[in-house]
Amino acid sequence: MASDRWVFGYGSLMWRPGFPFAERRKATLHGRRRAFCIYSVHHRGTYERPGLVLGLAPGGACRGAAYRVDDADWAGTYAYLMEREQPTETYVEARRNVRLDDGRRVEALCFLSDVRHPQWAGALGLERQAELIAGATGLSGRNVEYLRDLVVHLREMRVRDTAMERLLGLVETLESHSA
């Protein structure tokens, strides 16, 4: 339906959307890429010991999931997403065109990384990302679990992200040496 709304997920929204949806499709967003580029002081870290969470950084393309939300469910879904995605307002709410795996192009609600926000980590090397993720824990749990869930769900979607897989290996090595 023309009044249905879409939401694009590239991280935990892919495996734990937390809102009712009428349709889920694999989707690609062009012009942004998935990256651990946001210091997490809430969900996966603290102010004293920040972790890292994913953001949609400028450049490239990102494969994820798009959810069609019935108009009747939109108000509740939108309120839920604002609370979940914006606890420290590190993202910019935007509407972007995404390409669905069936060829359709739809406009979807996306949360883009705010490169001017103090929690913007930018383009960190994999070793620095691993140092920040290893041992970090926040209100939503251990940072490594977030990364592990990402890698598992990307594999399930048949998306091969060698950088994320390599990052997971580095984090697991660091955590095994500190145990």
GIRAJO-V8016 format. One record per helix or strand. SS is the DSSP state (H for helix, E for strand). FROM is the first residue (numbers start at 1). TO is the last residue. If there is no record, write none. Layout:
# GIRAJO-V8016
ss	from	to
SS	FROM	TO
SS	FROM	TO
This chain:
# GIRAJO-V8016
ss	from	to
E	5	9
H	12	14
E	23	40
E	51	69
H	71	85
E	91	100
E	105	113
E	120	120
H	126	133
E	137	138
E	141	142
H	143	156
H	162	178
